[in-house]
Structures are given as C-alpha cells and as structure tokens.
Amino acid sequence: MAALSTRGLVSRLHQHFLSLSRPFAAAPTSLPFHALTRRLFSSDALMDGSQILHQPPTRIIQATPAIMTPNSKRTGIIAVKCGMTALWDKWGARLPITILWVDDNIVSQVKTVEKEGIFSLQIGCGHKKPKHLTKPEVGHFRAQGVPLKRKLKEFPVTEDALLPVGTSLGVRHFVPGQYVDVTGTSRGKGFQGAMKRWGFKGMPASHGASLSHRSPGSTGQRDAPGKVFKGKKMPGHMGAKTRTVKNVWVYKIDPARNLMWVRGQVPGAKGNFVFIKDSVYKKPDVSMLPFPTYFAAEDEDETNIGPLVADLGEVDPFMVAD
C-alpha cells in the first residue's frame, strides 16, 4: 500500500464521501474490507467508472489565436543580452540601445489550477548537453517531451493565455513601440566602500582627515542606544542582485535573427539571461499585441522578413516643447 500524506488522505476521504452521496456511485458494501481500503488509500489505483474516486476531466489547451482582454496576462520570454550600441533617429537625436537575442524559446511545462493551483507557463531557452544537467533536470525535460534547455523561467498567466507544451516563442511575441519590463542580475562588483556603494560624499580632503578621506563616518551612537541599527548603509558586497528596469521601449525587432532593440540599459553583463514581459505600468494596447503569442502562417518565411521599426511619428519626442 502506497504511503499517503495527511493532505492526500483528507482529500481522498472527502472525495469518497462525495461519491457516496451521488446516485450513480457504486455501492462500496459489495467489496471486501481489504479491497475497499486498497482502492481508497492506494495511489496507483485505476480511475475508471467502477471506482469510488472520480477525477475531473483533463484540460484541453490549444495553440490558436484568441482575443486579448484588458485583464489578460501573457507569458514572457527569455533573452540573452548581446551588448549596447547607439542609433540616431531621423531628427539626429542619439538613442542608447541594448540588443537582446531571443534564443529558441519554447513552452517546457504548463501549470494549471487543477493540478498545481496556479496558471503559469514554464519557458525554456537555449540548448544544453545531458552531461551538463542533473538527472532530475534531464528527467523533467524527457517527461515533458521537449529538448534540453539551458535556462528555465516560470511566468504567471491568465487562463486564456495558456499554451501547449512545445509551443515556440519568438521575438514577434512583442511589437515595436510597446513598453516592456526587463529583469536580470546586475553586475557583481565585489566588496566596495560606502562612497562607491551608496554614493557617500566622504570625509574632508583637507586638514583633520588623516587617512580617512573615503571613510563612511560615524555609524552608531554613544550609550543610548549603543548599537548600530540594522540596514545601516555601510561597506559590503555590491551588485549581483536581481533588478527590474520598468517601461523599456521596444525600438526595433528582427524576426530573421530573433533580435530585439530596446531603448536604454537593462541589468546584467554581456551574455547574461534577462526576462522580458509586458509592462505593468505602461500597458500596451491589447489590439496591437498577438495573443496568446504570435503564430506564423504556414506559407510565411520569417527569414525573408526585414526588421520592424517603431513609428516615431511626426514630432521629435526629444525636443522640449516651447
């Protein structure tokens, strides 16, 4: 008999009493006591019509276009930071640009309320050899029937934005001109002083500050309270933390190479993974976004599609109004 947790035991007892109240439930008195207990408490029993326990129907998830509502929440994607560059718009203004590469994103797992208690999609990015993964990781990919991935990230979604396992996600998941939130790990700078870490002014550089020009100064009090409070800004480890840059503007995408140009800086060094999702504060127009993602036509060849650039309009956004 398989061992069951307390939560699983209570759940099975609840389903058992519900089945007794149904008019079409099988009568348990026709079974011997040992057979009844095995069916009730065994985890490997078959879920058929003659059994007391009943299982909800399996959810069917299809990869078809749908209509996005204001309450819908799409999944995000994983990208690799390629570096920074600068571009000039038609008015001659210089745009600092970060280039991101969307490296073969696919849906590697689907979580639903019936099984995991949440609607979310696990996205995999990149490629990795089996010898570089642990056995549980290899077993997870083989159980889902997807290729081995280098990076995984789970994105909460709404019920109408679910996608089946194996669905490919490209750079056309986003459109030029929309705003996104980019999350990544900032550059690690090691142990740094208070001036570099927190921007302190430092001590006077003239008389009376011998060998303490970059000192943070006093950190506590005298007898009352006689301690240093928690959270005091002091020298310590700097960087290597998860940071999110909000409202990043998508300037251009290149479907042929799965590249994305965004305005400004994003966290992390060159080659790091970043996670991109729709902006929370500057929400894009739901009519312009592909939902739940972009599905290419059967006769469409993305290798022949040129870069898609955002429309800057007729007014220079960098000019100050009179």
Backbone torsions as a table, in degrees:
resi	resn	phi	psi	omega
1	MET	NA	128.2	-177.2
2	ALA	-72.3	141.7	-179.8
3	ALA	-75.9	139.5	-178.8
4	LEU	-122.8	146.7	175.4
5	SER	-76.8	168.9	179.9
6	THR	-63.3	-39.3	179.4
7	ARG	-65.8	-41.0	178.7
8	GLY	-67.9	-35.7	178.7
9	LEU	-64.7	-44.4	178.8
10	VAL	-63.5	-39.4	179.8
11	SER	-64.2	-41.8	-179.2
12	ARG	-69.6	-38.0	176.2
13	LEU	-63.5	-39.5	178.2
14	HIS	-63.1	-44.8	178.8
15	GLN	-66.1	-32.8	179.6
16	HIS	-65.2	-45.6	179.8
17	PHE	-69.0	-32.7	175.0
18	LEU	-65.2	-38.7	179.7
19	SER	-67.2	-31.2	178.2
20	LEU	-68.5	-28.1	-179.8
21	SER	-80.5	-13.0	179.6
22	ARG	-79.4	141.3	-179.6
23	PRO	-70.3	-24.3	-176.8
24	PHE	-96.1	7.0	-179.8
25	ALA	-73.3	146.5	179.0
26	ALA	-71.7	144.3	-178.4
27	ALA	-74.9	122.7	-177.3
28	PRO	-75.8	-14.3	-177.4
29	THR	-70.6	-17.5	-180.0
30	SER	-77.8	-6.5	-178.5
31	LEU	-104.2	147.7	173.9
32	PRO	-64.1	162.1	-176.4
33	PHE	-64.0	-42.5	-178.0
34	HIS	-68.0	-34.5	177.6
35	ALA	-70.2	-37.6	179.2
36	LEU	-65.5	-44.3	179.5
37	THR	-66.5	-34.4	179.1
38	ARG	-67.5	-40.6	178.8
39	ARG	-68.9	-31.9	-175.7
40	LEU	-79.4	-36.7	-172.3
41	PHE	-111.3	-3.8	-180.0
42	SER	-85.8	138.1	-179.4
43	SER	-87.0	-8.9	-178.4
44	ASP	-106.5	15.5	178.8
45	ALA	-71.4	151.3	-179.1
46	LEU	-79.5	140.2	178.8
47	MET	-95.1	80.3	179.6
48	ASP	-116.1	-176.6	-176.8
49	GLY	-70.1	-25.3	-178.3
50	SER	-84.1	-5.7	-178.5
51	GLN	-88.7	156.8	-178.0
52	ILE	-71.1	-39.9	-176.9
53	LEU	-77.5	148.6	-180.0
54	HIS	-128.4	142.6	-177.0
55	GLN	-114.1	138.9	179.3
56	PRO	-65.9	154.4	-178.6
57	PRO	-64.0	151.5	-179.0
58	THR	-72.8	135.2	179.8
59	ARG	-73.9	134.9	179.1
60	ILE	-101.1	120.2	-179.4
61	ILE	-114.5	125.2	-178.1
62	GLN	-119.8	148.1	178.6
63	ALA	-93.4	78.1	-179.3
64	THR	-129.8	146.6	177.0
65	PRO	-63.4	147.5	-179.6
66	ALA	-139.6	177.5	179.5
67	ILE	-98.7	126.0	-178.3
68	MET	-84.4	136.1	177.6
69	THR	-105.2	164.5	177.9
70	PRO	-60.7	-22.8	179.5
71	ASN	-93.7	-1.7	-179.3
72	SER	-74.8	148.6	-179.4
73	LYS	-132.5	114.2	-178.4
74	ARG	-83.5	164.7	174.8
75	THR	-76.8	162.1	173.8
76	GLY	-100.2	-176.6	178.8
77	ILE	-134.2	166.4	179.4
78	ILE	-108.9	136.0	-179.6
79	ALA	-133.7	165.3	177.4
80	VAL	-112.4	129.9	179.4
81	LYS	-76.0	120.3	-177.5
82	CYS	-95.1	-19.7	-178.9
83	GLY	138.6	-172.3	-178.5
84	MET	-122.7	154.4	177.0
85	THR	-149.7	-175.3	179.4
86	ALA	-136.4	137.9	176.8
87	LEU	-126.3	160.1	177.9
88	TRP	-119.4	129.8	-179.9
89	ASP	-81.2	-174.7	-174.7
90	LYS	-71.5	-11.8	177.0
91	TRP	-97.0	-1.6	179.6
92	GLY	90.8	7.2	179.0
93	ALA	-80.5	143.0	-178.8
94	ARG	-88.4	127.5	-179.1
95	LEU	-110.9	116.1	172.3
96	PRO	-72.3	125.4	-171.3
97	ILE	-124.7	137.5	171.1
98	THR	-109.5	132.1	-178.2
99	ILE	-99.6	128.4	-179.8
100	LEU	-121.3	140.4	-179.1
101	TRP	-114.5	120.9	177.7
102	VAL	-88.7	104.2	-170.9
103	ASP	-96.9	89.2	168.5
104	ASP	51.1	66.1	177.2
105	ASN	-82.8	135.2	174.0
106	ILE	-138.6	161.0	175.0
107	VAL	-82.6	117.4	-177.2
108	SER	-101.7	-14.3	176.8
109	GLN	-162.8	145.3	177.8
110	VAL	-118.8	127.3	178.0
111	LYS	-112.7	132.0	-178.1
112	THR	-122.1	166.8	-178.7
113	VAL	-67.6	-33.9	-177.1
114	GLU	-64.4	-32.6	-174.4
115	LYS	-107.8	-49.4	-176.9
116	GLU	-104.2	-10.8	179.0
117	GLY	85.0	11.6	-178.4
118	ILE	-156.1	151.4	172.6
119	PHE	-97.5	115.0	179.2
120	SER	-157.3	161.4	178.2
121	LEU	-123.9	133.0	174.1
122	GLN	-95.5	122.7	-176.3
123	ILE	-107.1	135.3	176.4
124	GLY	-112.0	145.1	-176.1
125	CYS	-135.3	146.1	175.5
126	GLY	77.8	-168.4	-179.6
127	HIS	-138.1	150.3	179.8
128	LYS	-151.3	147.9	179.5
129	LYS	-80.8	153.3	-179.8
130	PRO	-61.3	-31.4	-178.3
131	LYS	-69.7	-16.8	179.4
132	HIS	-96.6	5.0	178.3
133	LEU	-117.2	156.2	175.1
134	THR	-78.2	163.2	-179.1
135	LYS	-63.1	-40.9	175.0
136	PRO	-61.1	-36.1	178.5
137	GLU	-67.5	-43.6	178.3
138	VAL	-63.3	-41.1	178.1
139	GLY	-64.1	-34.7	178.1
140	HIS	-64.5	-46.5	-179.6
141	PHE	-66.2	-39.7	180.0
142	ARG	-69.5	-34.4	177.7
143	ALA	-66.8	-34.4	178.7
144	GLN	-83.7	-15.6	179.7
145	GLY	74.3	35.0	-179.2
146	VAL	-122.6	159.3	177.1
147	PRO	-65.1	161.4	178.9
148	LEU	-70.9	132.8	-175.8
149	LYS	-118.3	150.9	-178.3
150	ARG	-81.8	-37.6	-175.1
151	LYS	-132.1	137.4	178.1
152	LEU	-122.3	146.0	177.4
153	LYS	-152.0	135.6	-179.8
154	GLU	-102.4	130.6	-179.6
155	PHE	-118.9	121.5	173.9
156	PRO	-66.4	138.6	179.6
157	VAL	-136.0	171.8	172.3
158	THR	-89.4	169.7	-174.6
159	GLU	-63.0	-35.3	-177.9
160	ASP	-78.4	-5.0	-179.3
161	ALA	-105.6	14.1	178.8
162	LEU	-71.2	145.3	178.6
163	LEU	-128.7	145.9	179.5
164	PRO	-69.7	159.1	179.1
165	VAL	-63.7	136.8	-179.8
166	GLY	95.9	-4.5	179.2
167	THR	-67.6	131.3	-179.4
168	SER	-86.8	137.8	178.6
169	LEU	-120.3	126.4	-179.1
170	GLY	-115.2	-170.8	-177.3
171	VAL	-71.8	-18.1	179.0
172	ARG	-78.0	4.3	170.1
173	HIS	-62.2	-26.7	175.4
174	PHE	-112.2	162.4	-179.1
175	VAL	-122.2	146.8	177.5
176	PRO	-62.9	139.8	-179.7
177	GLY	99.7	-13.9	179.5
178	GLN	-88.2	168.0	178.1
179	TYR	-106.5	141.7	-179.4
180	VAL	-132.9	163.0	172.9
181	ASP	-109.7	129.7	-176.5
182	VAL	-115.4	125.1	179.9
183	THR	-115.2	135.9	179.2
184	GLY	-159.5	178.6	178.0
185	THR	-98.6	122.9	-177.2
186	SER	-67.7	163.9	-179.8
187	ARG	-65.7	135.0	176.1
188	GLY	-81.9	129.8	-177.2
189	LYS	-116.9	8.1	176.5
190	GLY	72.8	-158.4	-179.6
191	PHE	-82.1	120.9	-177.7
192	GLN	-128.1	159.1	179.6
193	GLY	-78.6	177.1	-175.9
194	ALA	-69.6	-29.8	-178.5
195	MET	-68.7	-44.0	180.0
196	LYS	-78.6	-36.9	-175.5
197	ARG	-74.6	-39.7	-174.6
198	TRP	-120.1	-3.4	178.9
199	GLY	78.6	29.2	178.7
200	PHE	-65.8	153.3	179.1
201	LYS	-72.2	-34.5	-176.5
202	GLY	94.1	175.4	-178.6
203	MET	-85.4	166.4	178.7
204	PRO	-59.5	143.3	-178.1
205	ALA	-96.2	17.7	-179.1
206	SER	-119.2	-134.4	-175.4
207	HIS	-70.1	146.3	172.0
208	GLY	81.3	15.1	179.9
209	ALA	-133.0	54.0	-176.6
210	SER	-70.8	121.3	175.0
211	LEU	59.2	27.7	178.8
212	SER	-140.9	32.4	-176.5
213	HIS	-65.3	-34.5	-178.7
214	ARG	-106.0	22.1	179.4
215	SER	-75.8	145.1	179.1
216	PRO	-73.0	-14.8	-178.4
217	GLY	91.2	-160.6	-177.1
218	SER	-67.8	140.3	-179.6
219	THR	-116.7	-10.3	-177.4
220	GLY	-143.1	-155.8	-178.5
221	GLN	-125.7	-163.8	177.8
222	ARG	-93.3	-127.6	-176.1
223	ASP	-69.0	-30.9	-177.9
224	ALA	-117.2	112.2	0.3
225	PRO	-88.1	-5.2	176.3
226	GLY	72.7	33.6	178.4
227	LYS	-155.0	170.7	174.9
228	VAL	-101.3	124.1	-177.5
229	PHE	-69.8	149.5	177.2
230	LYS	-65.9	144.2	-179.3
231	GLY	87.4	4.8	178.8
232	LYS	-64.6	135.4	179.8
233	LYS	-74.3	109.9	-175.9
234	MET	-139.1	170.4	176.0
235	PRO	-59.7	148.6	-179.5
236	GLY	174.4	-168.7	-178.4
237	HIS	-69.8	133.1	-175.5
238	MET	-119.9	136.5	176.2
239	GLY	84.8	-168.4	179.8
240	ALA	59.3	42.5	178.0
241	LYS	-126.5	154.6	179.5
242	THR	-74.4	123.3	-178.8
243	ARG	-132.5	148.6	179.8
244	THR	-122.4	127.2	174.6
245	VAL	-100.9	118.8	-174.2
246	LYS	-94.7	156.0	173.6
247	ASN	57.8	51.4	175.7
248	VAL	-88.6	127.3	-174.7
249	TRP	-86.2	129.3	178.2
250	VAL	-83.6	113.6	-177.2
251	TYR	-86.7	-44.0	-174.6
252	LYS	-156.1	150.1	172.4
253	ILE	-130.8	151.0	179.3
254	ASP	-125.9	98.0	-177.7
255	PRO	-63.8	-28.8	-177.9
256	ALA	-66.4	-34.1	-178.7
257	ARG	-113.9	4.0	-179.1
258	ASN	56.1	44.5	178.8
259	LEU	-109.0	149.4	179.2
260	MET	-134.0	132.0	175.9
261	TRP	-106.0	123.1	177.8
262	VAL	-122.4	148.5	-177.3
263	ARG	-83.1	129.8	176.6
264	GLY	101.4	-169.3	-176.4
265	GLN	-103.5	146.8	175.1
266	VAL	-122.6	156.2	-175.8
267	PRO	-66.1	151.9	172.7
268	GLY	104.3	164.9	177.3
269	ALA	-92.9	174.8	179.5
270	LYS	-65.6	129.9	-177.8
271	GLY	96.8	-6.9	179.2
272	ASN	-80.1	156.4	176.1
273	PHE	-85.3	140.7	174.7
274	VAL	-130.6	154.9	-178.0
275	PHE	-115.1	126.5	-174.3
276	ILE	-115.9	133.9	175.7
277	LYS	-146.7	168.1	179.8
278	ASP	-61.4	143.8	-178.1
279	SER	-64.0	143.7	179.9
280	VAL	-84.8	-40.1	-175.2
281	TYR	-87.9	-50.0	177.5
282	LYS	-96.4	78.3	-175.6
283	LYS	-70.1	133.4	178.8
284	PRO	-74.7	165.2	177.4
285	ASP	-67.7	127.2	-176.6
286	VAL	-66.0	-21.0	-179.0
287	SER	-77.2	-16.4	-177.3
288	MET	-98.5	-8.9	-177.3
289	LEU	-96.6	138.9	172.7
290	PRO	-74.0	132.4	-174.3
291	PHE	-130.0	136.5	-7.0
292	PRO	-72.4	-15.2	172.0
293	THR	-158.9	-179.4	-179.6
294	TYR	-85.0	127.2	176.6
295	PHE	-111.3	117.4	-179.0
296	ALA	-74.0	146.4	177.0
297	ALA	-69.9	160.2	-177.4
298	GLU	-64.2	-36.9	-178.3
299	ASP	-94.9	11.2	-177.8
300	GLU	-90.7	131.2	177.8
301	ASP	-112.6	105.4	-176.1
302	GLU	-70.9	-17.8	178.8
303	THR	-69.0	-19.9	179.9
304	ASN	-98.8	2.4	-179.9
305	ILE	-88.0	129.8	179.1
306	GLY	-78.2	174.4	178.9
307	PRO	-62.8	144.8	177.3
308	LEU	-106.8	120.1	-174.2
309	VAL	-109.7	143.1	178.9
310	ALA	-68.9	147.3	178.8
311	ASP	-80.2	118.3	-179.7
312	LEU	-84.8	-10.5	179.2
313	GLY	81.9	-169.7	-177.8
314	GLU	-99.9	-4.8	-179.0
315	VAL	-115.5	132.1	179.3
316	ASP	-67.6	114.4	-178.7
317	PRO	-69.1	-12.2	-177.4
318	PHE	-96.9	-2.8	178.1
319	MET	-88.6	135.9	179.5
320	VAL	-80.1	130.4	-178.6
321	ALA	-69.4	145.5	179.1
322	ASP	-72.5	NA	NA
